Amino acid sequence: MKTTYQMLLTAVLLIGAVGLTAQNTFGVSECSIKINGTSSLHDWTSTAEDVSGTAKLDVANQTLNAIKALTVRIKSEGVKSEKGRIMDNKTHKALAADDHKYITYALTNASITQQNEQKVTVRTTGALTIAGQTKTITMDVTGTKKNGSIQFTGSKALKMTDFGIDPPTAMLGTLKTGDDITIDFSLTLKTNTSDSSR
């Protein structure tokens, strides 16, 4: 009888522990991705206007335990410049947008390095694909937790030539963009409880 009681108690505790930890599916609710670069005439910024993504996060009692998966997809032709259509056409050609419709990022590893009630710092590794070329990149990102969502922000310096991209030129070659770019991003993930798995 005692053994049966202990087994039932253990089962209840295990079920309770599972209930406290939910692996929820999150979607991108807000996003800002800016690509900053230089040229022989002026600095420039392009913005990603067509972004989607999903993530699976392990959350327990408002604490982020792990990021199990994260994918982000940016439409290549959705990258737009403040300089107008000529620059956009050059950018889309450099991105080989006709052949490679999307820029993608897929998380391969995430390690939580710091966390409190509002903030979490994560060291991430993932596969970034631009113009059909895939590179592994590592980034430190900061997450801010608020009302069931998490906003991740970060910045990453890259080189166009690492992805086989020739920096665009314009005005008969008198305007030459630099090889170095910086991607600044803010990605807000909001839980989709209808897709959660426990």
C-alpha positions in Angstrom: 0.0 0.0 0.0 2.8 2.4 0.9 4.6 1.5 -2.3 1.4 2.3 -4.4 1.1 5.6 -2.6 4.7 6.5 -3.3 4.2 5.7 -7.0 1.1 7.8 -7.2 2.8 10.7 -5.5 5.8 10.5 -7.8 3.5 10.4 -10.8 1.7 13.6 -9.6 5.0 15.4 -9.0 6.2 14.5 -12.5 3.0 15.6 -14.1 3.2 18.9 -12.2 6.8 19.4 -13.3 5.8 18.9 -16.9 3.0 21.4 -16.5 5.4 24.0 -15.2 7.6 23.8 -18.3 6.0 24.6 -21.6 7.7 24.4 -25.0 5.7 27.0 -26.8 5.7 28.0 -30.4 6.4 31.7 -30.9 5.9 33.8 -34.0 7.4 37.1 -35.1 5.0 39.9 -34.0 7.3 42.9 -34.6 10.6 43.2 -36.4 13.2 45.8 -37.4 16.2 44.7 -39.4 18.6 47.4 -40.8 21.6 46.8 -43.0 24.2 49.6 -42.6 27.1 50.2 -44.9 29.4 52.7 -46.5 30.2 53.9 -49.9 32.7 56.3 -51.6 30.1 59.1 -51.4 28.0 58.5 -48.3 26.9 55.9 -45.7 23.7 54.0 -46.4 21.0 52.0 -44.7 18.6 49.4 -46.1 15.7 48.0 -44.3 14.1 44.5 -44.5 10.4 45.0 -45.0 9.2 41.5 -45.5 10.2 39.3 -42.5 8.6 36.1 -41.0 9.8 33.6 -38.5 9.0 31.1 -35.8 10.7 29.8 -32.6 10.3 27.1 -30.0 11.2 28.3 -26.5 11.2 26.4 -23.2 9.6 28.7 -20.6 8.9 27.9 -16.9 7.4 30.4 -14.5 8.3 33.3 -16.7 11.9 32.1 -17.0 13.4 31.3 -20.3 15.2 27.9 -19.9 16.2 27.3 -23.5 15.7 28.3 -27.1 15.0 25.0 -29.0 14.6 26.4 -32.5 14.5 29.7 -34.3 14.1 30.4 -38.0 13.8 33.8 -39.7 13.1 34.4 -43.4 13.5 37.7 -45.2 12.3 38.3 -48.7 15.3 39.4 -50.8 13.2 41.9 -52.8 11.9 43.3 -49.5 15.3 44.8 -48.7 14.7 48.5 -49.5 17.1 51.5 -49.3 16.5 55.0 -48.3 18.3 56.0 -51.5 15.4 54.9 -53.8 14.8 52.5 -56.7 18.2 52.7 -58.3 19.9 51.5 -55.1 17.2 48.9 -54.6 17.8 47.5 -58.0 21.5 47.3 -57.4 20.9 45.6 -54.0 18.5 43.0 -55.4 20.9 42.2 -58.2 23.7 41.8 -55.7 21.5 39.5 -53.6 20.7 37.5 -56.7 17.0 38.0 -55.8 15.7 36.4 -59.0 17.4 33.1 -58.1 17.4 33.3 -54.3 14.1 34.7 -53.1 14.9 34.7 -49.4 17.6 35.4 -46.9 17.3 32.9 -44.1 18.6 32.3 -40.7 18.4 29.0 -38.7 19.5 28.7 -35.2 21.8 25.7 -34.4 22.7 26.4 -30.8 21.8 28.8 -28.0 23.3 29.2 -24.6 21.8 31.4 -21.9 24.6 33.3 -20.2 22.7 35.7 -18.0 19.1 36.2 -16.9 16.9 38.1 -14.4 13.2 39.0 -14.3 13.4 41.4 -17.2 16.5 40.6 -19.3 18.2 37.5 -20.7 21.5 37.3 -22.6 22.0 34.5 -25.1 25.1 33.4 -27.1 23.8 32.1 -30.4 25.2 30.2 -33.3 23.3 29.8 -36.5 23.3 29.4 -40.3 22.8 32.6 -42.3 22.1 32.2 -46.0 22.4 35.2 -48.3 22.4 34.9 -52.1 22.6 31.2 -51.9 25.8 31.2 -49.7 25.5 29.8 -46.2 27.8 30.8 -43.3 27.9 30.0 -39.7 27.7 33.1 -37.5 27.9 33.6 -33.7 26.1 36.5 -32.0 25.3 37.7 -28.5 21.7 38.8 -28.3 19.8 40.5 -25.5 16.2 39.5 -24.7 13.7 41.7 -22.9 10.7 39.9 -21.4 7.3 41.6 -21.4 3.7 40.5 -21.3 4.2 37.0 -22.7 6.6 38.2 -25.4 10.4 38.4 -25.7 12.2 41.1 -27.7 15.6 40.1 -28.9 18.1 42.7 -30.1 21.6 42.5 -31.4 24.1 43.6 -34.0 26.4 41.7 -36.3 29.3 42.9 -38.5 29.7 41.0 -41.8 31.4 41.2 -45.2 29.5 41.0 -48.4 32.3 39.0 -50.1 32.0 36.3 -47.5 28.7 35.4 -49.2 30.0 35.7 -52.7 28.5 39.2 -53.2 30.3 41.9 -55.1 29.7 45.2 -53.4 27.4 47.2 -55.7 28.6 50.2 -57.8 26.6 53.0 -59.4 27.1 56.1 -61.5 29.5 54.4 -63.9 31.5 53.1 -61.1 32.0 56.5 -59.3 29.9 55.3 -56.4 31.4 52.1 -54.8 29.9 50.5 -51.7 32.2 49.1 -49.0 32.6 45.4 -48.3 31.8 45.8 -44.6 28.2 45.9 -43.4 26.5 45.8 -40.0 23.1 44.2 -39.4 21.2 45.7 -36.5 18.0 43.9 -35.5 15.1 43.8 -33.1 12.9 40.8 -33.2 9.8 40.4 -31.0 8.5 36.9 -30.5 5.0 36.4 -29.1 3.7 33.1 -28.0 1.1 31.2 -30.0 -0.6 29.2 -27.3 -2.7 27.3 -29.8 0.4 25.7 -31.2 2.1 25.0 -27.8 3.3 21.5 -27.0 3.7 20.3 -23.4 
